[in-house]
Amino acid sequence: MGALIGLTALSGLTHLIGAKKQSNAAKDAAKIQQAAADKVAGINRGVYQQQMAGMEPYAAVGRSSVNTLGRLLQPGVPYTPQMQMADAQRQYNAPPPWSMTPGEGPQTAVPRATGPRAGAPSAPPGGGGYGDTVMLRAPNGSVRSVPADQAQQFIAKGAVRV
């Protein structure tokens, strides 16, 4: 009977020792895993920043396009310096409003169409179309179409009919 108690005690002791070793191993593994995550966090941050920097030109084009669309839909939107710069760059890079066949002089140049595309109606049914807008040049040189009923407000601020 005493041997049985001794074996049971020895078995319990070996279980405690094994549990302690397993606990220490789990703690060590957690420390190693945390150290690896700390190292990778810096690398991931750098990769993220590099990806965001690579997408910035596309984001800038998107922001510029949204600003342009906003100005077209709401002519009274404030005209910020960023918008002015975007318009200036667009005008600088735009092709001339005329085209020439090689060998022809400017007197025979063919002007490009500046109104609605060929085949498009001049105004949608019920009015409110192309005829209801006026082309104005702002004091900064940008040219845009504004609703005819708002043209006098812009002219009072220095715009000129084109």
C-alpha positions as CSV (number, residue, x, y, z in Angstrom):
1,M,0.0,0.0,0.0
2,G,2.8,2.4,0.8
3,A,4.4,1.8,-2.6
4,L,1.1,2.7,-4.2
5,I,1.0,6.0,-2.4
6,G,4.6,6.7,-3.3
7,L,4.0,6.0,-7.0
8,T,0.9,8.3,-6.9
9,A,3.0,11.1,-5.3
10,L,5.8,10.6,-7.8
11,S,3.3,10.7,-10.7
12,G,1.7,13.9,-9.3
13,L,5.2,15.5,-8.9
14,T,6.1,14.6,-12.5
15,H,2.9,16.1,-13.7
16,L,3.6,19.4,-11.8
17,I,7.1,19.5,-13.2
18,G,5.8,18.9,-16.7
19,A,3.1,21.6,-16.3
20,K,5.7,24.1,-15.1
21,K,7.9,23.4,-18.1
22,Q,5.0,23.7,-20.5
23,S,4.0,27.0,-18.9
24,N,7.5,28.4,-19.2
25,A,7.6,27.2,-22.9
26,A,4.3,29.0,-23.6
27,K,5.6,32.2,-22.0
28,D,8.8,32.0,-24.0
29,A,6.9,31.4,-27.2
30,A,4.7,34.4,-26.5
31,K,7.7,36.6,-26.0
32,I,9.3,35.4,-29.2
33,Q,6.0,36.0,-31.1
34,Q,5.7,39.5,-29.6
35,A,9.3,40.3,-30.6
36,A,8.6,39.1,-34.2
37,A,5.4,41.2,-34.4
38,D,7.3,44.3,-33.2
39,K,9.9,43.8,-35.9
40,V,7.3,43.3,-38.6
41,A,5.2,46.3,-37.5
42,G,8.0,48.7,-38.6
43,I,8.3,46.9,-42.0
44,N,4.5,46.9,-42.5
45,R,4.4,50.6,-41.7
46,G,7.1,51.3,-44.3
47,V,5.3,49.2,-46.9
48,Y,2.0,51.0,-46.2
49,Q,3.6,54.4,-46.5
50,Q,5.3,53.4,-49.8
51,Q,2.0,52.1,-51.2
52,M,0.2,55.3,-50.2
53,A,3.0,57.4,-51.8
54,G,2.7,55.4,-55.0
55,M,-1.0,56.1,-55.2
56,E,-0.8,59.8,-54.5
57,P,-0.6,60.9,-58.2
58,Y,-3.9,59.0,-58.8
59,A,-5.5,60.4,-55.7
60,A,-4.4,63.9,-56.8
61,V,-6.1,63.4,-60.2
62,G,-9.2,62.2,-58.5
63,R,-9.3,65.2,-56.2
64,S,-8.8,67.5,-59.1
65,S,-11.6,65.8,-61.1
66,V,-14.0,66.0,-58.2
67,N,-13.2,69.7,-57.8
68,T,-13.7,70.3,-61.5
69,L,-17.0,68.4,-61.5
70,G,-18.1,70.4,-58.4
71,R,-17.4,73.7,-60.2
72,L,-19.3,72.5,-63.3
73,L,-22.3,71.5,-61.2
74,Q,-22.3,74.5,-58.9
75,P,-20.9,77.6,-60.5
76,G,-21.1,79.6,-57.2
77,V,-18.5,77.3,-55.5
78,P,-15.5,79.2,-54.1
79,Y,-12.6,79.2,-56.5
80,T,-9.6,78.2,-54.3
81,P,-5.9,78.6,-55.2
82,Q,-5.7,74.8,-55.8
83,M,-8.5,75.0,-58.2
84,Q,-6.9,77.9,-60.0
85,M,-3.6,76.0,-60.3
86,A,-5.4,72.9,-61.6
87,D,-7.2,75.1,-64.3
88,A,-4.0,76.8,-65.2
89,Q,-2.2,73.5,-65.7
90,R,-5.0,72.1,-67.7
91,Q,-5.0,75.1,-70.0
92,Y,-1.3,75.0,-70.3
93,N,-1.3,71.4,-71.4
94,A,-4.5,71.6,-73.6
95,P,-4.1,71.4,-77.3
96,P,-4.8,74.7,-79.2
97,P,-8.4,75.4,-80.2
98,W,-7.5,75.0,-83.9
99,S,-5.7,72.3,-86.0
100,M,-3.7,72.6,-89.2
101,T,-2.9,70.1,-91.8
102,P,0.9,70.1,-92.5
103,G,1.7,72.6,-95.2
104,E,-1.3,74.8,-94.6
105,G,-1.0,78.3,-93.2
106,P,-3.0,79.7,-90.3
107,Q,-5.4,81.4,-92.7
108,T,-6.7,78.0,-93.8
109,A,-6.7,76.5,-90.3
110,V,-9.9,74.5,-89.5
111,P,-11.4,75.5,-86.1
112,R,-12.4,72.8,-83.8
113,A,-16.0,72.5,-82.7
114,T,-16.5,74.2,-79.3
115,G,-20.2,73.6,-78.9
116,P,-22.1,70.4,-78.4
117,R,-21.0,67.3,-80.4
118,A,-22.3,66.8,-83.9
119,G,-25.7,65.2,-83.8
120,A,-26.5,66.3,-80.2
121,P,-29.5,68.4,-79.7
122,S,-28.9,72.1,-79.2
123,A,-31.0,72.0,-76.0
124,P,-32.9,69.2,-74.3
125,P,-36.7,69.3,-74.4
126,G,-38.1,71.8,-72.0
127,G,-35.1,74.1,-72.0
128,G,-32.3,74.3,-69.5
129,G,-29.7,73.2,-72.1
130,Y,-26.7,74.6,-73.9
131,G,-28.4,77.9,-74.8
132,D,-28.9,78.8,-71.2
133,T,-25.2,79.2,-70.4
134,V,-22.7,82.0,-71.1
135,M,-19.0,81.6,-71.5
136,L,-17.1,83.9,-69.2
137,R,-13.4,84.6,-68.6
138,A,-12.5,85.1,-64.9
139,P,-10.0,87.7,-63.8
140,N,-7.4,84.9,-63.4
141,G,-7.8,83.9,-67.0
142,S,-9.8,80.7,-66.6
143,V,-12.8,80.3,-69.0
144,R,-15.9,78.4,-68.0
145,S,-19.6,78.2,-68.8
146,V,-22.0,79.6,-66.2
147,P,-25.8,79.7,-66.2
148,A,-27.1,82.8,-68.0
149,D,-29.1,84.0,-65.0
150,Q,-25.9,84.1,-62.9
151,A,-23.7,85.8,-65.6
152,Q,-24.3,89.3,-64.3
153,Q,-23.1,88.3,-60.8
154,F,-19.8,87.1,-62.3
155,I,-19.4,90.1,-64.6
156,A,-19.9,92.4,-61.5
157,K,-16.9,90.6,-59.9
158,G,-14.7,91.2,-62.9
159,A,-15.5,88.4,-65.4
160,V,-15.7,89.2,-69.1
161,R,-17.9,87.5,-71.7
162,V,-16.0,85.4,-74.2
